[in-house]
């Protein structure tokens, strides 16, 4: 269940991810363990692939948020109205645990029910 208004998924029963598109080019990834307990991203490694099906996808690494509650990243060359297709991965041991998301256009204002 999304806790931050994002897109939620179960990554191979090893992690639970919630991906939030905060603006056209800013994303935030929350990482929970297999029991859905939040993990401290300051002790994890995360990476992203923009348009993973393209012949030359863009790759990057997440930065942990200062408080360790999430990862953050800036995506290059993404516009407000463009949907975003991302593969996000977090390292567990020696295995990258991935999950793909397609995120619609960025939301610029919150619905009245969330203000």
Protein Blocks (a to p, Z undefined) as FASTA:
>chain_A
ZZklpacddehhlaccddddfbfklccdddddfkopacdfklcccdddehklbmbdcddd
ddddfklpaccdddehiafklccdddddddehjaccddddddddddfbdcfklZZ
